[in-house]
Amino acid sequence: MIASARMYSVTPSVGALWRQLLEGVAKLAGHTIEVLDWPAPLPIAELWDKPDKAAVFMCGLPFSLASPRPEPVAVPVPMMPRSGGQPIYWSEFIVRADSAFHHLSETFGHRIAFTTPESQSGYAAALHYLMQTANDRPLYREIVAPCISPYGALVAVTEGLAEVAPIDSWAFALLQRHAPDLASQVRTVARTEPMPLPLLVASPGHDKQLAEAFLAANDDPALKPVMEALLIERFLKPQVESYAILERLLKSAQDCWRQHPLAEITDPAFTLERDAVNP
């Protein structure tokens, strides 16, 4: 059976911490698992499709859309003040720290970087947030090529490939903790509403002992410092019904942006076919 924290292995050192945590939790459950790094640009959807998942991080949006749906194992509660002790996160719209932008609206007419079309925090959340400013003119000059990960989106902004990007707030917090020189090169100009955090999932028929081990991990003296380094307060049992909102919000955003132009130039990965407008 395999485990992977590809979604939140934001640097090699953070990936090593995740390996330590996942192997430690498996040991608590009396299991041995293979931890896969599965680094970008390997397609993350292929990781989610593997038939031998024991604990693999999956974005809530594809989880809500999946059929058949993988089995939920556990969800972390991130150590972020805005989380309020709940397994939630949001998107941070980031710009270069030395830019002239102080409000998201000031980035209109420039370039925006998304991660992938499968991403809630790096794509769908931004589509929904920007609906409030939709009109008959494109908001952005260009939607650039997929940046694959929050790290990639952040680097796209720091290297001047895009002026703004929405990224996962917990991934950003991990980068601020473990790659402060890089994270300090950007700042936030807007945040979306909190949504259910990505969860660890398993293939059907997984051993329930592993889920129980995640719930007990915070009480293990060997794992607690690793969890703190990963900004994890504790793990909870996922509330599956909470993810249904992500599918509904995506649909409303897609309906909006099929009627209104989001950008003058759109990378093919993010193209939404325009609907004909009835006279």
Secondary structure, 3 states (H helix, E strand, C coil): CEEECHHHCCCHHHHHHHHHHHHHHHHHCCCCCEECCCCCCCCHHHHHCCCCEEEEEECHHHHHHCCCCCEEEEEEEECCHHHCCCCEECEEEEEECCCCCCCHHHHCCCEECCCCCCCHHHHHHHHHHHHHHCCCCCCEEEECCCCCCHHHHHHHHHCCCCCEEEEEHHHHHHHHHHCHHHHCCEEEEEECCCEECCEEEECCCCCHHHHHHHHHHHHCCCCHHHHHHCCEEEEECCCHHHHHHHHHHHHHHHHHHHHCCCEEEECHHHCCCCCCCCC
